[in-house]
Amino acid sequence: MPATVITIRTVLLPQNKTLTHTIVLANGHARSDNELDRWRLFNLDDNSITYVDDIAKTYYTVPFKPEKPGAAVLDTGAKRIVQGVKASQFLVRIGGYQRELWIGVPASIPEQLFAMMNADFSEVRGFPLIDHAELPYGKLKLVVDRSVVKIEQRNVPMSLLNIGSGYQSVTAPGASRPPASSPRRGQSTPKAG
């Protein structure tokens, strides 16, 4: 099937290791190929996320609800062109951890995709074309540099965005029963002592 394919390169330092993965978008759905065995299928049309377990052959779907981010995300107001797209600079700092993102809105990438994939950025619209993170670790500095190297249209197997026919729908964890300390509905707890 025809799809938009985003290719992302990640460079890890000081390991000097380079990884590449893709995100596939088609028919209102998206999936990252770096999630194996247990992965998420993003439904951009109805704002839901399906969690798929290839080992247990199960899945469940929950609505995407933007939450208040755990970290403050600062829009610096700085702008620049990245991959031919106008991008805005965002910064996150928590202690020694720093993250700098250049967020743009390429025409072929739905603006809510990154927010759905990363809860801390649920209020940000657009996709990170450059993402640089640093964390001091003893005398070293761990660095993760991600960048979009290509956005292209090409055919991909339909199976990338489909759940297997033999998979069973299950209840989302935590959605099926009250906490263990709660009595059943209509039942009271005996007094202590």
C-alpha positions in Angstrom: 0.0 0.0 0.0 1.2 3.6 -0.6 2.6 5.2 2.6 4.6 8.1 4.0 7.9 6.8 5.4 9.9 8.9 7.8 13.5 7.7 8.2 15.2 8.7 11.4 18.9 8.3 12.2 20.0 8.1 15.9 23.6 8.7 17.0 24.6 7.6 20.5 27.7 9.0 22.2 30.1 8.1 23.7 29.4 4.7 22.2 29.6 6.2 18.7 26.8 3.9 17.6 24.4 4.8 14.8 20.9 3.4 14.5 18.2 3.9 11.8 14.5 3.3 12.1 11.3 4.4 10.2 7.8 5.5 11.0 5.2 4.4 8.5 2.0 6.4 8.0 -0.9 5.3 5.8 -4.7 5.2 5.9 -4.9 7.4 9.1 -2.5 5.0 11.0 1.1 5.2 12.1 3.7 2.8 13.5 7.4 3.0 14.4 9.4 -0.1 13.3 11.8 0.2 16.3 9.1 -1.2 18.6 9.3 -5.0 18.4 7.2 -7.8 20.1 5.1 -5.1 21.9 4.2 -2.1 19.7 1.8 0.7 19.3 -0.5 1.4 16.4 -1.5 5.1 16.3 -5.0 5.8 14.9 -4.7 9.5 13.9 -8.3 9.7 12.7 -10.0 8.8 16.0 -7.1 9.8 18.3 -6.6 6.3 19.8 -3.6 4.1 20.5 -3.7 0.3 20.1 -1.1 -1.6 22.1 -0.2 -4.9 20.4 1.6 -7.8 22.0 3.0 -10.1 19.3 4.1 -12.7 21.9 0.7 -13.1 23.7 -1.1 -12.3 20.4 -3.4 -9.8 22.2 -4.2 -6.1 21.7 -6.2 -3.3 23.4 -7.1 0.2 22.4 -7.3 3.3 24.5 -8.2 6.9 23.6 -5.3 9.3 23.4 -5.8 11.9 26.1 -3.3 14.7 26.2 -1.9 14.9 29.7 0.0 17.7 31.5 3.6 17.1 30.7 5.9 15.9 33.4 8.6 18.3 32.3 8.4 22.0 31.3 8.7 22.3 27.5 9.9 25.8 26.6 9.2 27.3 23.2 12.3 29.6 22.7 10.8 31.4 19.7 13.9 30.6 17.6 13.1 29.5 14.0 15.2 27.9 11.3 14.7 25.8 8.1 15.3 22.1 8.5 14.6 19.6 5.6 13.0 22.5 3.7 10.5 23.0 6.6 10.2 26.0 9.0 11.0 24.6 12.5 10.7 26.1 16.0 13.1 25.4 18.8 11.8 23.8 22.0 14.0 23.1 25.2 13.5 20.7 28.1 15.8 20.8 31.2 15.5 18.6 34.2 18.5 18.8 36.5 21.5 17.8 34.3 19.3 16.5 31.5 18.9 18.8 28.5 16.9 18.2 25.4 16.7 20.5 22.3 14.1 19.8 19.6 13.5 21.6 16.3 9.8 21.0 15.6 8.4 21.5 12.1 5.1 20.6 10.4 5.9 18.8 7.2 2.8 18.5 5.0 2.9 14.7 4.9 3.2 14.2 8.7 0.0 14.8 10.9 0.8 17.5 13.4 -0.5 15.4 16.4 1.7 12.3 15.7 4.7 13.2 17.9 2.4 14.3 20.8 0.7 10.9 20.6 4.0 9.1 20.6 5.5 11.1 23.5 3.3 12.1 26.4 5.7 14.8 27.6 5.1 16.7 24.4 1.3 16.3 24.3 0.9 20.1 23.9 3.4 20.4 21.0 2.1 20.3 17.4 4.5 19.2 14.7 7.3 16.6 14.4 11.0 16.8 15.6 13.2 17.1 12.6 16.2 17.4 14.9 16.3 16.1 18.5 19.4 16.5 20.7 19.5 15.2 24.3 22.4 15.2 26.8 22.8 13.7 30.3 25.9 13.9 32.5 26.9 10.4 33.6 29.8 10.4 36.0 32.7 12.0 34.0 31.0 11.2 30.8 28.2 12.9 28.9 25.6 10.7 27.3 24.4 12.2 24.0 21.5 11.1 21.8 21.2 12.9 18.5 18.1 12.0 16.3 17.4 13.6 13.0 14.9 13.0 10.2 17.0 12.1 7.2 14.2 11.4 4.7 10.5 11.7 4.3 9.3 9.8 1.2 6.3 8.2 -0.4 6.6 4.5 -1.1 4.8 1.2 -1.0 5.0 -0.9 2.2 3.4 -4.2 3.2 -0.2 -3.8 4.6 0.8 -6.1 7.5 2.9 -3.2 9.0 -0.3 -1.4 10.0 -2.6 -4.3 10.7 -3.1 -6.5 13.7 -2.9 -10.2 13.0 -6.2 -12.0 12.4 -5.6 -14.5 15.2 -5.0 -11.8 17.8 -7.5 -11.4 20.7 -8.8 -8.1 22.0 -8.2 -7.8 25.8 -9.2 -5.2 28.4 -6.6 -2.5 29.0 -4.5 -3.1 32.1 -6.0 -1.3 35.1 -9.3 -0.8 33.4 -11.0 -4.0 34.5 -11.1 -4.1 38.3 -10.8 -1.7 41.3 -7.6 -1.7 43.4 -7.1 -4.8 45.6 -7.8 -2.7 48.7 -11.3 -1.7 47.6 -14.3 -3.8 48.5 -16.6 -5.1 45.9 -19.4 -2.8 44.9 -22.2 -3.0 47.4 -20.0 -4.7 50.0 -18.8 -3.1 53.2 -15.6 -3.7 55.0 -15.6 -5.0 58.5 -14.4 -2.7 61.2 -10.9 -3.3 62.4 -10.4 -4.3 66.1 
